[in-house]
Every structure is written in C-alpha cells, then in structure tokens.
Amino acid sequence: MNDKVVRQYYIQQIKTQEELTSGAVDTLLDIALSCPFVAGQAVYFARAVLKANDYNFVYDYPDSPESCIEPRESKIVQKAEKLIKIYPNPSSTGVHIESDEEIVRVFIVNSQGDISYHKQTADIRFIKYDNLPDGLYVLKLITKSGKVELHKLIKQEN
C-alpha cells in the first residue's frame, strides 16, 4: 500500500512539475521513517523523493527487524539550500555542474532505485547522459570533502 502512495506522489509531481504539498511531505515522511524490514522498498523510495525535493531529515538505519520495534521520530529541519548548481535542467544530452567545491563522484539513479550512470574522477564539471531514456532521475553529487547533494534531474528530448 505504501509503495502505491509513494509512486502516486512521484508520478503526480513529474506530471505537474510543482512542489510537494505539506500533506504529501507529511505522508512521505511517515513512510520514510517506517521500518524498511516491514514497509519494504517504499521506505527508500519515499526518502529519495523527499531528498530529491531538497528536504533534510534525519533517520536511523536499522540492521534487523528487531531494531524496528520502537517508533522512529524525526522532523524536517528545513528545505535545504543547494550549494551546487546544475544546468540546463531539463536536458536531452547532459548537464553542466557549477560548484565552489570539487565534485569527485556522480551517480544518476532512476525511479526504480537502480544506478543508471556513475562517474568517479577529479573535478567533474559536465555529465553526458544522452543514452539514458527520458524520465525523472535523482542526481547524487559527492564533493572532495565528502558532502553529498541530491538534485532532481529531468531527461527529456527537445
């Protein structure tokens, strides 16, 4: 059931390109804080949708179903300010990366949670992804100092 709810919010946002409503954020946060051993893949998908929409929140990583006995709590601290800029977005071929810090690793993750693209090298300034199918992706950028930033990435033909 949770999986269906998360996918509905995800698809609605792709179609409308609008911000998540406060009700959607609350629902996604409840799912994101569920035990992944009980709620399954929806937990990780809800976390990805929230992070792709720039919401910071804290959660723990249980290592067994027994560690999910007590309810988990968190709150969204604030909508995060992006320190790394990507453009153009949407794009059909790739994006430029602008950052004060050196980007050393890049991942592009599709809506099923699979890594569609990975690059690890010094000072990444452009990502070419013209071979990917059209769709919404999560772009994970890692700086030399270890900071991680997630961006919503839209691949579409002109």
ZAKOLMAR-704097 format. One line per field, with one value per atom (N, C-alpha, C): x negated, y negated, z negated. Coordinates in steps of 0.02 Angstrom, whole numbers, plus 50000, padded with zeros to 5 digits. Last residue first. Layout:
<pts>
xx	c(X; ...)
yy	c(Y; ...)
zz	c(Z; ...)
</pts>
This chain:
<pts>
xx	c(49295; 49319; 49384; 49315; 49296; 49326; 49259; 49313; 49286; 49227; 49200; 49259; 49207; 49257; 49222; 49165; 49138; 49190; 49148; 49196; 49169; 49004; 49042; 49091; 48911; 48956; 48995; 48747; 48804; 48844; 48629; 48673; 48731; 48458; 48527; 48567; 48325; 48373; 48444; 48233; 48235; 48287; 48262; 48198; 48197; 48438; 48380; 48318; 48556; 48514; 48451; 48723; 48657; 48618; 48850; 48813; 48742; 49001; 48929; 48895; 49135; 49103; 49028; 49247; 49193; 49172; 49376; 49353; 49303; 49350; 49381; 49352; 49288; 49321; 49351; 49143; 49212; 49240; 48973; 49025; 49095; 48882; 48902; 48956; 48846; 48893; 48916; 48771; 48816; 48866; 48630; 48663; 48706; 48591; 48614; 48652; 48457; 48509; 48526; 48362; 48397; 48453; 48268; 48319; 48358; 48133; 48164; 48212; 48077; 48065; 48104; 48201; 48140; 48132; 48326; 48281; 48215; 48494; 48429; 48389; 48634; 48587; 48522; 48804; 48742; 48699; 48907; 48906; 48840; 48942; 48892; 48888; 49113; 49054; 49007; 49234; 49178; 49114; 49330; 49332; 49276; 49300; 49357; 49365; 49116; 49182; 49238; 48980; 49021; 49091; 48818; 48885; 48926; 48680; 48725; 48790; 48512; 48579; 48617; 48373; 48414; 48484; 48312; 48269; 48308; 48310; 48354; 48312; 48241; 48228; 48275; 48342; 48303; 48295; 48420; 48359; 48312; 48493; 48485; 48419; 48591; 48557; 48553; 48605; 48605; 48563; 48715; 48654; 48661; 48788; 48791; 48721; 48857; 48816; 48823; 48961; 48894; 48852; 49081; 49083; 49015; 49143; 49097; 49102; 49232; 49219; 49170; 49081; 49121; 49194; 48916; 48988; 49025; 48860; 48898; 48876; 48840; 48837; 48882; 48744; 48794; 48784; 48731; 48707; 48763; 48798; 48734; 48703; 48966; 48919; 48855; 49035; 49011; 48958; 49174; 49103; 49087; 49300; 49286; 49214; 49273; 49284; 49276; 49304; 49274; 49287; 49431; 49394; 49369; 49404; 49442; 49399; 49434; 49390; 49435; 49439; 49463; 49410; 49501; 49446; 49475; 49556; 49572; 49513; 49469; 49491; 49505; 49431; 49486; 49513; 49326; 49381; 49440; 49237; 49219; 49272; 49288; 49297; 49281; 49246; 49316; 49328; 49086; 49126; 49198; 49027; 48990; 49028; 49089; 49093; 49057; 49029; 49027; 49031; 49128; 49076; 49081; 49142; 49171; 49113; 49183; 49137; 49174; 49195; 49224; 49174; 49221; 49173; 49211; 49278; 49298; 49245; 49265; 49225; 49247; 49322; 49359; 49327; 49242; 49240; 49277; 49284; 49217; 49211; 49413; 49404; 49336; 49378; 49423; 49415; 49299; 49270; 49312; 49392; 49333; 49303; 49479; 49504; 49446; 49393; 49418; 49445; 49373; 49315; 49338; 49505; 49467; 49411; 49541; 49574; 49536; 49480; 49449; 49479; 49539; 49507; 49479; 49599; 49631; 49598; 49510; 49583; 49615; 49384; 49395; 49469; 49390; 49385; 49394; 49503; 49451; 49448; 49532; 49554; 49494; 49494; 49471; 49495; 49558; 49484; 49457; 49692; 49669; 49593; 49688; 49711; 49687; 49646; 49603; 49623; 49758; 49694; 49646; 49850; 49861; 49797; 49789; 49803; 49813; 49788; 49725; 49735; 49925; 49884; 49818; 49959; 49989; 49949; 49890; 49871; 49900; 49851; 49893; 49870; 49704; 49747; 49789; 49709; 49683; 49731; 49736; 49748; 49716; 49742; 49680; 49689; 49847; 49862; 49800; 49786; 49835; 49844; 49705; 49675; 49722; 49800; 49751; 49717; 49870; 49906; 49856; 49769; 49796; 49832; 49752; 49696; 49721; 49877; 49848; 49792; 49885; 49934; 49908; 49777; 49775; 49826; 49826; 49765; 49762; 49939; 49947; 49886; 49881; 49928; 49935; 49806; 49772; 49816; 49906; 49861; 49827; 49959; 50000; 49956)
yy	c(49140; 49072; 49073; 49267; 49246; 49177; 49264; 49264; 49240; 49291; 49307; 49309; 49203; 49222; 49230; 49227; 49220; 49245; 49158; 49188; 49175; 49192; 49147; 49189; 49197; 49231; 49178; 49201; 49160; 49198; 49225; 49257; 49210; 49203; 49178; 49209; 49239; 49290; 49266; 49157; 49156; 49206; 49173; 49199; 49203; 49214; 49170; 49204; 49296; 49301; 49259; 49301; 49272; 49275; 49382; 49380; 49357; 49357; 49346; 49338; 49453; 49419; 49417; 49425; 49459; 49420; 49448; 49411; 49454; 49467; 49480; 49436; 49553; 49495; 49514; 49661; 49648; 49585; 49611; 49631; 49619; 49558; 49628; 49652; 49433; 49437; 49508; 49383; 49440; 49449; 49311; 49327; 49389; 49186; 49256; 49265; 49083; 49097; 49171; 49076; 49014; 49023; 49150; 49163; 49098; 49170; 49108; 49118; 49335; 49269; 49215; 49465; 49435; 49367; 49571; 49552; 49529; 49597; 49571; 49552; 49685; 49673; 49648; 49717; 49686; 49675; 49784; 49782; 49754; 49883; 49834; 49839; 49898; 49926; 49870; 49853; 49855; 49884; 49832; 49897; 49905; 49709; 49713; 49781; 49702; 49700; 49710; 49599; 49655; 49648; 49560; 49546; 49608; 49498; 49554; 49526; 49447; 49432; 49497; 49377; 49435; 49413; 49253; 49310; 49374; 49081; 49140; 49199; 48957; 49005; 49065; 48814; 48873; 48920; 48725; 48699; 48756; 48775; 48784; 48751; 48830; 48771; 48776; 48934; 48931; 48871; 48963; 48933; 48929; 49112; 49052; 49028; 49183; 49182; 49117; 49204; 49231; 49234; 49145; 49208; 49241; 49074; 49076; 49143; 48962; 49024; 49016; 48895; 48949; 48929; 48857; 48845; 48906; 48862; 48830; 48858; 48856; 48895; 48861; 48803; 48786; 48833; 48829; 48849; 48833; 48796; 48764; 48779; 48769; 48804; 48763; 48780; 48734; 48770; 48879; 48868; 48817; 48841; 48856; 48835; 48910; 48855; 48879; 49025; 48966; 48905; 49132; 49097; 49033; 49249; 49194; 49162; 49409; 49359; 49301; 49568; 49500; 49456; 49732; 49687; 49617; 49845; 49797; 49749; 49999; 49934; 49888; 50104; 50112; 50045; 50121; 50077; 50078; 50216; 50147; 50097; 50331; 50320; 50248; 50331; 50316; 50301; 50243; 50304; 50285; 50122; 50178; 50244; 49959; 50021; 50078; 49807; 49865; 49928; 49660; 49709; 49767; 49493; 49559; 49606; 49325; 49373; 49437; 49218; 49251; 49303; 49094; 49126; 49157; 49088; 49089; 49127; 49080; 49037; 49035; 49175; 49111; 49066; 49281; 49251; 49185; 49314; 49285; 49252; 49366; 49309; 49275; 49474; 49421; 49358; 49552; 49524; 49467; 49588; 49550; 49516; 49664; 49603; 49559; 49770; 49728; 49662; 49829; 49800; 49753; 49869; 49828; 49792; 49956; 49890; 49842; 50078; 50032; 49961; 50111; 50128; 50070; 50111; 50074; 50084; 50195; 50205; 50173; 50155; 50227; 50244; 50017; 50047; 50123; 49937; 49987; 50020; 49764; 49832; 49879; 49643; 49661; 49729; 49635; 49635; 49657; 49624; 49685; 49691; 49495; 49553; 49619; 49423; 49427; 49486; 49436; 49465; 49472; 49363; 49434; 49468; 49235; 49271; 49346; 49206; 49211; 49249; 49201; 49252; 49261; 49090; 49155; 49212; 48989; 49006; 49074; 49040; 49006; 49027; 49016; 49061; 49020; 48907; 48926; 48975; 48970; 48924; 48951; 49045; 49008; 48957; 49130; 49059; 49016; 49256; 49228; 49153; 49274; 49275; 49241; 49274; 49221; 49217; 49390; 49325; 49269; 49485; 49476; 49409; 49468; 49462; 49447; 49498; 49431; 49418; 49633; 49584; 49513; 49693; 49688; 49638; 49686; 49650; 49641; 49770; 49700; 49660; 49894; 49863; 49788; 49919; 49915; 49878; 49935; 49876; 49865; 50060; 50000; 49937)
zz	c(51342; 51358; 51394; 51219; 51286; 51299; 51050; 51100; 51166; 50887; 50953; 51000; 50742; 50792; 50860; 50577; 50644; 50693; 50419; 50465; 50535; 50321; 50365; 50405; 50171; 50218; 50257; 50109; 50127; 50179; 49982; 50032; 50045; 49943; 49941; 49997; 49956; 49933; 49928; 50012; 49938; 49910; 50146; 50121; 50045; 50157; 50162; 50133; 50254; 50194; 50205; 50306; 50317; 50251; 50385; 50322; 50337; 50456; 50468; 50401; 50498; 50442; 50458; 50637; 50603; 50541; 50751; 50692; 50655; 50930; 50866; 50811; 51075; 51045; 50978; 51055; 51076; 51042; 51093; 51044; 51073; 51180; 51192; 51143; 51136; 51193; 51207; 51030; 51018; 51076; 50964; 51027; 51016; 50856; 50858; 50923; 50807; 50855; 50852; 50708; 50725; 50775; 50584; 50634; 50646; 50514; 50539; 50597; 50545; 50515; 50552; 50542; 50567; 50533; 50575; 50520; 50550; 50615; 50637; 50575; 50671; 50617; 50646; 50704; 50725; 50664; 50647; 50720; 50747; 50515; 50537; 50613; 50468; 50500; 50521; 50422; 50374; 50403; 50511; 50479; 50428; 50566; 50520; 50487; 50563; 50595; 50543; 50526; 50503; 50534; 50557; 50580; 50565; 50467; 50480; 50508; 50455; 50479; 50489; 50371; 50387; 50406; 50356; 50373; 50389; 50371; 50373; 50396; 50269; 50322; 50316; 50230; 50211; 50270; 50293; 50264; 50243; 50449; 50377; 50354; 50577; 50552; 50476; 50715; 50642; 50621; 50851; 50825; 50749; 50920; 50878; 50859; 51073; 51014; 50976; 51170; 51180; 51117; 51141; 51179; 51183; 50988; 51044; 51078; 50873; 50908; 50966; 50850; 50822; 50829; 50907; 50906; 50878; 50735; 50788; 50856; 50559; 50621; 50672; 50419; 50471; 50531; 50248; 50315; 50364; 50139; 50147; 50215; 50098; 50143; 50148; 49941; 49992; 50034; 49889; 49897; 49952; 49781; 49850; 49863; 49618; 49664; 49735; 49542; 49512; 49555; 49519; 49571; 49540; 49390; 49419; 49473; 49318; 49348; 49369; 49242; 49249; 49282; 49238; 49254; 49265; 49112; 49166; 49176; 49087; 49062; 49120; 49176; 49129; 49106; 49261; 49283; 49235; 49226; 49208; 49230; 49279; 49207; 49187; 49412; 49397; 49323; 49418; 49414; 49399; 49426; 49456; 49451; 49470; 49430; 49466; 49472; 49516; 49474; 49437; 49422; 49471; 49501; 49486; 49471; 49530; 49500; 49486; 49674; 49616; 49592; 49794; 49748; 49691; 49957; 49887; 49847; 50099; 50056; 49982; 50175; 50169; 50117; 50155; 50222; 50223; 50026; 50036; 50104; 50055; 50011; 50022; 50140; 50164; 50121; 50053; 50114; 50141; 49956; 49936; 49998; 50035; 50003; 49982; 50067; 50121; 50092; 49944; 49979; 50035; 49916; 49868; 49905; 50017; 50014; 49968; 49993; 50040; 50037; 49826; 49889; 49928; 49702; 49757; 49824; 49628; 49627; 49688; 49650; 49646; 49646; 49641; 49708; 49707; 49539; 49539; 49608; 49583; 49567; 49568; 49629; 49562; 49540; 49751; 49750; 49682; 49709; 49744; 49740; 49653; 49613; 49644; 49766; 49708; 49663; 49849; 49871; 49812; 49770; 49786; 49806; 49769; 49707; 49719; 49907; 49871; 49805; 49932; 49966; 49930; 49854; 49840; 49871; 49918; 49850; 49829; 50088; 50039; 49969; 50186; 50147; 50099; 50329; 50264; 50230; 50498; 50442; 50379; 50613; 50600; 50544; 50650; 50637; 50629; 50675; 50722; 50713; 50564; 50631; 50680; 50462; 50465; 50533; 50491; 50491; 50497; 50469; 50537; 50542; 50329; 50376; 50446; 50277; 50266; 50317; 50322; 50344; 50335; 50254; 50327; 50354; 50123; 50141; 50217; 50135; 50115; 50137; 50167; 50213; 50198; 50052; 50115; 50166; 49956; 49953; 50019; 50000; 50000; 50000)
</pts>
